[in-house]
Amino acid sequence: MHRAHIYIEGIVQGVFFRANAQKAAQSLNLTGWVRNTNGGGVETIAEGAKENLEKFISWCRKGPPSARVENVKAEWEKETGEFKDFMIRY
């Protein structure tokens, strides 16, 4: 297992980014969470197989059709195994 902490900037709030990220993560068997940030971006932590995390990061670079992603920063961290599923945080 691996863990990625991902920050997404651009027009990513109000475009169903979190809901679509949750679906993408679940389809890749990832666990973790996604939330909006106060600065207008989206932050997510995901854990799972490295190949699936790389696919998720690629998805984050595009996002849903109405999003306009300008920047994605992904940091690899030590996995914790603390998550049971992938949820939206508010």
C-alpha positions in Angstrom: 0.0 0.0 0.0 1.0 3.6 -0.7 -0.4 7.0 0.2 -0.7 10.2 -1.8 -1.6 13.7 -0.5 -2.9 15.7 -3.4 -3.6 19.4 -3.8 -5.7 20.5 -6.8 -6.0 24.2 -7.9 -8.1 25.9 -10.5 -11.9 26.0 -11.0 -12.5 22.9 -8.9 -15.2 23.9 -6.5 -18.9 24.0 -7.5 -18.2 21.6 -10.4 -18.9 18.2 -8.6 -15.1 17.6 -8.3 -15.4 15.9 -4.9 -18.3 13.6 -5.9 -16.5 12.6 -9.0 -13.2 12.2 -7.2 -14.9 9.9 -4.8 -16.3 7.8 -7.6 -12.9 7.7 -9.3 -11.2 6.6 -6.1 -13.7 4.0 -5.3 -13.4 2.5 -8.8 -9.7 2.2 -8.2 -10.2 0.5 -4.8 -8.6 3.5 -3.0 -9.4 4.7 0.5 -9.1 8.1 2.0 -11.0 11.4 1.7 -11.5 14.5 -0.4 -12.5 18.0 0.7 -12.6 21.7 -0.5 -10.0 24.0 0.9 -10.6 27.6 2.1 -8.4 28.8 -0.8 -10.7 27.5 -3.5 -8.9 24.3 -4.2 -9.5 20.7 -3.4 -7.3 18.5 -1.2 -7.4 14.7 -1.0 -5.5 11.9 0.7 -5.7 8.5 -0.9 -4.3 5.1 0.0 -4.0 2.0 -2.1 -1.9 0.3 -4.8 0.7 2.6 -6.3 -0.5 2.0 -9.8 -4.0 2.9 -8.8 -2.8 6.0 -7.0 -1.0 7.1 -10.1 -4.2 6.6 -12.1 -6.1 8.7 -9.6 -3.5 11.5 -9.7 -3.9 11.5 -13.5 -7.6 11.8 -13.1 -7.1 14.7 -10.7 -5.1 16.5 -13.4 -8.3 16.5 -15.6 -11.2 16.3 -13.1 -14.8 16.2 -14.2 -15.8 17.9 -17.5 -16.8 21.3 -15.9 -13.6 21.6 -13.9 -10.6 23.6 -15.1 -7.6 22.2 -13.3 -4.6 24.5 -13.3 -2.2 22.8 -10.9 -1.8 19.5 -9.1 0.7 18.8 -6.4 1.1 15.2 -5.2 3.2 14.2 -2.2 4.0 10.6 -1.4 3.7 9.8 2.2 3.8 6.7 4.4 0.5 4.8 4.4 -1.4 4.5 7.6 -4.2 2.1 6.8 -6.6 4.3 8.8 -9.3 4.5 6.2 -12.1 1.9 5.5 -13.5 3.7 2.4 -13.2 6.9 0.4 -15.3 9.7 1.7 -16.1 13.3 1.1 -15.2 15.6 4.0 -17.0 18.9 4.7 
